[in-house]
Amino acid sequence: MPIYYLLLFLELLGLGVAIYLIIMRSRHELPYCVIGKGCGAVLKSKYNHIFGVSNDIMGSLYYAAMIVLGGLLKFDLGPSFIWIPLLKLTAISGVIMGCLLLFVQWRVLESWCFWCITSDANAILIALIIFLYF
C-alpha cells in the first residue's frame, strides 16, 4: 500500500529535522534559519523544554515511535487491533503538542522557527493521513 511509504517519508523527514536540531543544540550552535530570523528566539526560550526534556528529543522519540508503529502495521507484526489505536493516540499527541508549540511561537514568543513549524506541520499531516486511511 503506497500510503505506508508516504507516512514513512513524512516520519523520516520529521526525525531528520529533530536530529538536526539535536546536533545543532549539542554543538551550541543555532540552526540555519531558512525563513526569517526567529529560530534562535524560539529554540533558546524556556518553552523549548517540557518536563525537563528538550522538544527536539521529544520530537525524535515521537517520530521514532511512529516509524515503529507504522512498520508493525505494514508488515502485519502483532495484533493490528492494538497498533492502530496506539498509532492514532500517538498521532493525536503529536498534533496536540504541535498546536501548543505553534501557539507559543505565535502568541507568547511572537517569533517563528522554520524547523519547528516544519515539524509541527508534519505531525499534523501525518495525523490527517492516519485518520483518513486507518
TORDRENSE-840249 format. One record per residue: residue in one letter; x, y, z of N, C-alpha, C in turn; residue number from 0. Coordinates in steps of 0.1 Angstrom, whole numbers, plus 5000, padded with zeros to 4 digits. Example, Ala and Ser with C-alpha at 12.3 -4.5 7.8 and 13.67 -1.06 7.14 Angstrom:
2
   marmar   n.c1   n.c2   n.c3   ca.c1   ca.c2   ca.c3   c.c1   c.c2   c.c3   papa
        a   5132   4943   5078    5123    4955    5078   5132   4967   5078      0
        s   5128   4978   5071    5137    4989    5071   5129   5000   5079      1
REM end
This chain:
134
   marmar   n.c1   n.c2   n.c3   ca.c1   ca.c2   ca.c3   c.c1   c.c2   c.c3   papa
        m   5008   4988   5000    5000    5000    5000   5009   5013   5000      0
        p   5007   5021   4990    5016    5033    4989   5015   5043   5001      1
        i   5004   5043   5008    5002    5052    5019   5013   5050   5030      2
        y   5017   5038   5032    5027    5035    5042   5040   5042   5038      3
        y   5043   5042   5025    5055    5048    5021   5055   5064   5022      4
        l   5043   5069   5020    5042    5084    5022   5043   5087   5037      5
        l   5037   5079   5046    5039    5081    5060   5053   5079   5064      6
        l   5060   5069   5059    5074    5066    5063   5082   5078   5058      7
        f   5080   5084   5047    5087    5095    5042   5085   5107   5051      8
        l   5073   5110   5055    5070    5121    5064   5076   5119   5078      9
        e   5075   5106   5083    5081    5103    5096   5096   5105   5096     10
        l   5103   5100   5085    5117    5102    5084   5121   5116   5082     11
        l   5113   5124   5075    5115    5138    5074   5115   5145   5088     12
        g   5105   5142   5096    5104    5147    5109   5115   5143   5118     13
        l   5119   5130   5117    5130    5125    5125   5143   5132   5121     14
        g   5145   5135   5108    5156    5142    5103   5157   5156   5109     15
        v   5146   5163   5109    5145    5176    5115   5149   5176   5130     16
        a   5143   5167   5137    5146    5166    5151   5161   5163   5154     17
        i   5166   5153   5146    5180    5150    5148   5189   5162   5144     18
        y   5186   5169   5134    5193    5181    5130   5193   5191   5142     19
        l   5182   5193   5148    5181    5203    5159   5189   5198   5171     20
        i   5189   5185   5174    5197    5179    5185   5211   5181   5182     21
        i   5216   5179   5170    5230    5181    5167   5234   5195   5169     22
        m   5226   5204   5164    5229    5218    5165   5230   5223   5179     23
        r   5220   5218   5187    5220    5221    5202   5232   5216   5209     24
        s   5236   5203   5205    5248    5197    5212   5261   5205   5208     25
        r   5261   5211   5197    5273    5219    5193   5272   5233   5198     26
        h   5261   5236   5205    5259    5250    5210   5258   5260   5198     27
        e   5252   5256   5187    5250    5264    5175   5235   5266   5172     28
        l   5232   5276   5166    5218    5278    5162   5217   5272   5148     29
        p   5206   5265   5145    5204    5260    5131   5202   5272   5121     30
        y   5205   5269   5109    5203    5278    5098   5188   5281   5097     31
        c   5184   5293   5098    5170    5297    5098   5167   5300   5083     32
        v   5160   5291   5077    5157    5292    5062   5148   5304   5059     33
        i   5138   5306   5067    5129    5318    5065   5129   5326   5078     34
        g   5131   5338   5078    5130    5347    5090   5143   5345   5098     35
        k   5142   5351   5110    5153    5351    5119   5149   5347   5134     36
        g   5138   5340   5135    5132    5337    5148   5137   5324   5154     37
        c   5145   5316   5147    5148    5303    5152   5155   5304   5166     38
        g   5165   5313   5167    5172    5315    5180   5163   5318   5191     39
        a   5154   5328   5189    5144    5332    5200   5136   5320   5204     40
        v   5131   5312   5195    5123    5300    5198   5131   5289   5205     41
        l   5142   5286   5199    5150    5275    5204   5157   5277   5217     42
        k   5159   5290   5220    5166    5294    5233   5156   5297   5244     43
        s   5143   5297   5241    5133    5301    5250   5131   5290   5261     44
        k   5124   5293   5272    5121    5284    5282   5111   5274   5278     45
        y   5104   5276   5267    5094    5267    5261   5100   5256   5253     46
        n   5113   5256   5251    5120    5245    5243   5122   5233   5252     47
        h   5116   5232   5264    5117    5220    5272   5104   5217   5278     48
        i   5101   5204   5279    5088    5200    5285   5092   5189   5295     49
        f   5088   5191   5308    5092    5182    5318   5107   5180   5319     50
        g   5115   5190   5316    5129    5189    5316   5136   5182   5304     51
        v   5128   5179   5294    5133    5172    5282   5132   5182   5270     52
        s   5142   5183   5262    5142    5192    5251   5131   5188   5241     53
        n   5125   5197   5234    5115    5194    5224   5120   5186   5213     54
        d   5133   5188   5209    5139    5181    5198   5140   5166   5202     55
        i   5143   5163   5214    5144    5149    5218   5130   5143   5219     56
        m   5120   5150   5224    5106    5146    5224   5102   5143   5210     57
        g   5105   5152   5200    5101    5150    5186   5108   5138   5180     58
        s   5120   5136   5183    5127    5124    5178   5121   5111   5183     59
        l   5117   5111   5196    5110    5099    5202   5096   5097   5195     60
        y   5089   5108   5193    5076    5107    5186   5077   5101   5172     61
        y   5087   5107   5165    5088    5102    5151   5093   5088   5150     62
        a   5102   5084   5160    5107    5070    5160   5096   5061   5164     63
        a   5087   5065   5173    5076    5056    5177   5066   5055   5165     64
        m   5064   5066   5158    5055    5065    5146   5061   5055   5135     65
        i   5074   5056   5134    5080    5047    5124   5079   5032   5128     66
        v   5081   5030   5141    5080    5016    5146   5065   5011   5145     67
        l   5056   5019   5149    5042    5015    5148   5037   5013   5134     68
        g   5041   5022   5125    5038    5021    5111   5044   5008   5105     69
        g   5057   5005   5109    5063    4992    5104   5056   4980   5109     70
        l   5051   4980   5122    5044    4969    5127   5031   4966   5119     71
        l   5025   4977   5115    5012    4976    5107   5016   4971   5093     72
        k   5026   4978   5087    5029    4975    5073   5033   4960   5071     73
        f   5040   4955   5081    5045    4941    5079   5036   4931   5087     74
        d   5025   4936   5092    5015    4928    5099   5021   4920   5110     75
        l   5029   4927   5119    5035    4921    5130   5027   4924   5143     76
        g   5021   4914   5148    5013    4915    5160   4999   4919   5157     77
        p   4992   4922   5168    4977    4925    5166   4975   4939   5162     78
        s   4969   4941   5150    4966    4954    5145   4956   4961   5153     79
        f   4947   4953   5160    4937    4960    5168   4943   4967   5180     80
        i   4956   4965   5183    4963    4972    5193   4971   4983   5186     81
        w   4978   4980   5175    4987    4990    5169   4979   5002   5163     82
        i   4968   5000   5157    4961    5011    5151   4956   5021   5161     83
        p   4949   5017   5172    4946    5027    5182   4958   5034   5188     84
        l   4969   5027   5190    4981    5032    5196   4987   5042   5186     85
        l   4987   5039   5173    4992    5048    5163   4983   5061   5163     86
        k   4970   5060   5164    4961    5071    5164   4964   5080   5176     87
        l   4965   5073   5188    4968    5080    5200   4981   5088   5200     88
        t   4991   5082   5194    5004    5088    5193   5003   5100   5183     89
        a   4996   5098   5172    4994    5109    5162   4987   5121   5169     90
        i   4976   5118   5177    4969    5129    5183   4978   5136   5193     91
        s   4987   5129   5200    4996    5135    5209   5005   5145   5202     92
        g   5010   5140   5190    5018    5149    5182   5011   5161   5177     93
        v   4998   5160   5173    4991    5172    5169   4988   5181   5180     94
        i   4985   5176   5192    4983    5185    5204   4995   5192   5207     95
        m   5006   5185   5207    5019    5191    5211   5023   5202   5200     96
        g   5021   5198   5187    5025    5207    5176   5016   5220   5177     97
        c   5003   5218   5179    4995    5230    5180   4998   5239   5192     98
        l   5001   5233   5203    5006    5240    5215   5018   5248   5212     99
        l   5028   5242   5206    5041    5248    5203   5039   5259   5192    100
        l   5030   5257   5183    5027    5268    5173   5021   5280   5180    101
        f   5012   5277   5189    5005    5288    5197   5016   5296   5205    102
        v   5025   5289   5211    5035    5295    5219   5044   5304   5210    103
        q   5047   5300   5198    5055    5308    5189   5047   5320   5185    104
        w   5034   5318   5182    5026    5329    5177   5023   5339   5188    105
        r   5017   5335   5199    5012    5344    5209   5021   5348   5220    106
        v   5030   5339   5224    5039    5341    5235   5052   5347   5231    107
        l   5059   5340   5222    5072    5344    5218   5072   5354   5206    108
        e   5061   5354   5199    5059    5363    5187   5072   5361   5178    109
        s   5076   5349   5176    5088    5346    5168   5085   5332   5162    110
        w   5090   5330   5150    5087    5318    5143   5101   5310   5140    111
        c   5101   5298   5142    5112    5289    5139   5108   5280   5127    112
        f   5115   5281   5116    5112    5273    5104   5112   5259   5107    113
        w   5122   5254   5114    5123    5240    5117   5112   5235   5126    114
        c   5108   5243   5136    5097    5239    5145   5084   5239   5137    115
        i   5082   5249   5129    5069    5249    5121   5069   5237   5111    116
        t   5080   5233   5105    5081    5222    5097   5077   5209   5104    117
        s   5083   5207   5116    5080    5195    5124   5065   5195   5128    118
        d   5060   5206   5133    5046    5207    5137   5036   5204   5126    119
        a   5039   5210   5115    5030    5208    5103   5031   5194   5098    120
        n   5043   5188   5099    5045    5174    5095   5037   5165   5104    121
        a   5037   5167   5117    5029    5159    5127   5014   5160   5124    122
        i   5010   5172   5120    4996    5174    5117   4992   5166   5104    123
        l   5001   5167   5094    4998    5160    5082   4998   5145   5084    124
        i   5008   5140   5092    5008    5125    5095   4995   5121   5101    125
        a   4990   5129   5111    4978    5125    5118   4966   5125   5108    126
        l   4965   5135   5099    4955    5136    5089   4955   5123   5081    127
        i   4966   5119   5076    4967    5107    5068   4963   5095   5076    128
        i   4967   5094   5088    4964    5082    5096   4949   5081   5099    129
        f   4943   5092   5102    4928    5092    5105   4920   5090   5092    130
        l   4926   5094   5080    4918    5092    5068   4920   5077   5063    131
        y   4931   5071   5066    4933    5058    5060   4934   5046   5069    132
        f   4933   5048   5082    4933    5037    5092   4921   5036   5100    133
REM end
